[in-house]
Amino acid sequence: MRGVRGQGSGVRGFLKAFAFCIFFFTFHLSPFTFHVLFAAEYTFDVSEIEKKPYHVGGYLEFYPIVFGLDKNAALYKLNFYDRDAGGTTEQYNGTLQLEGSLEKGISRLYVKTYTNYLNSYQYETTKTNIFEGYLSLKPSSSLIMDTGKKTMNWGKGYAWNPAAFLDRSKDPNDPELSREGFIVASVDYTKSFTEGHLKTFSFTPVLIPAYSGVNDDFGEVDHLNFASKFYFLFLDADIDFMFLTGGSRTTRYGMDFSKNITTNLEIHGECSLINGYTQTSVDGSGNTSRSTYDAVNYLIGLRYLSQQDTTFILEYYHNGTGYSPKEMRDYFLFVDKAYGMYTATGNPGMLNKAINLTQNMYGRMNPGKNYLYLRISQKDPFDILYWTPAVTMIANADDKSFSLMSELTYTGITNFDFRLRGGPIVGTRGSEYGEKQNDYRVDFRARYYF
């Protein structure tokens, strides 16, 4: 296994950038200090609890990251073959997320924008996207019609959602981040029952156009796709059945469920079948091949809250569209061979082929077959208010490589939260995490909500 290098001058510079915030953490550790500084006389105003027809909010975020580099890893050679990045590299992110809604009668307009500033070793850029922007009509309590750009949030998994056919993939390292939606037209019809085991039924048909300039990253363009979800609250279990067809992507079927076994224990799962999935593979010499098959993906997980306010989230994910350990090793061998040819001849031809394969296939968030996710968080440990320590492990169950992140979150200042994370990326040569360009990462997030 790879060891974790010293943080070096890059980390020292990073720590200076948020030392002031760390000081604030320590200063506000005492609940007495917090209340002395921020307590105010409470007054009651009826207007504050009246529902307003509009809402405007969002957050402003500062998010620097330091990566400890592994110069022997295949992905380091691929990404840094033409530069010497040293032992560490930094990335600075600034985010402004705005969201607003306006309601009048049966209609509601909702918009969420996401502006991100990124300064990394590759480039510096500022980009604004409309993550969501749709008009919703609610002619009755059982019927809602939406048109516009929307995140559907299908699936019950925490880190992965194999049945979320209409959503962009989550980042398992930060699964609660906002995601950009697609332009859709959907209807939600809900029916409740007072007798029997079935308490609620909901039907959600969705149209997803894919044309030039409209959802052109959803799949093959010039298609009008159709999806639907059927929801049942049956025997106190949440159950969904969904499917997608239409030509932009191959036809696929899925289901999910969630059930509280006890007050503190919930189990959940998802599965999906993707018809005619085509996978491109490469061997150690750079020869590519394609295979088409019906891919089965599934997830099973649980969430447990102890009496001490400790939360455990455990999930197992089988990625039927992923690569086997041998296929991953062949890919890394090809990258090493391409890098060797570049250093010997100066010709980047094979490296460019490896880069294309990485961007479209092997560079996916989780390209392997089987994964484990474990997150343990403790709210207010030892009765120290506003602090939440946590640890998160994401492991490739086939090659035994993993990332391990420890974090500490502080929420003791109104409208602010601060999070400090760091941890190693561990694995042998030829394994998924063992060949990543980083040995470790340290990041800090300061977010102001308004």
Sequence and secondary structure as in RCSB ss.txt:
>XXXX:A:sequence
MRGVRGQGSGVRGFLKAFAFCIFFFTFHLSPFTFHVLFAAEYTFDVSEIEKKPYHVGGYLEFYPIVFGLDKNAAL
YKLNFYDRDAGGTTEQYNGTLQLEGSLEKGISRLYVKTYTNYLNSYQYETTKTNIFEGYLSLKPSSSLIMDTGKK
TMNWGKGYAWNPAAFLDRSKDPNDPELSREGFIVASVDYTKSFTEGHLKTFSFTPVLIPAYSGVNDDFGEVDHLN
FASKFYFLFLDADIDFMFLTGGSRTTRYGMDFSKNITTNLEIHGECSLINGYTQTSVDGSGNTSRSTYDAVNYLI
GLRYLSQQDTTFILEYYHNGTGYSPKEMRDYFLFVDKAYGMYTATGNPGMLNKAINLTQNMYGRMNPGKNYLYLR
ISQKDPFDILYWTPAVTMIANADDKSFSLMSELTYTGITNFDFRLRGGPIVGTRGSEYGEKQNDYRVDFRARYYF
>XXXX:A:secstr
       HHHHHHHHHHTHHHHHHHHHT SHHHHHHHH       GGGTS  SEEEEEEEEEEEEEEEE TTSHH
HHHHSTTS   SEEEEEEEEEEEEEEEEETTEEEEEEEEEEEEE SS EEEEEEEEEEEEEEEEETTEEEEEEEE
     S SS  TT TTS    TTSTTS    EEEEEEEEEEE SSSSEEEEEEEEEEEEEBTTBSTTSSSSSEEE
EEEEEEEEETTEEEEEEEEESSSS  EEEEEEEEESSSSEEEEEEEEEEEEEEEEEE TTS EEEEEEEEEEEEE
EEEEE TTSEEEEEEEEE TTS  HHHHHHHHHHHHHHHHHHHHH   HHHHHHHHHIIIIITSSS SSEEEEEE
EEESSGGG TTEEEEEEEEEETTT  EEEEEEEEE  STTEEEEEEEEEEE  TTSTGGGSSEEEEEEEEEEEE 
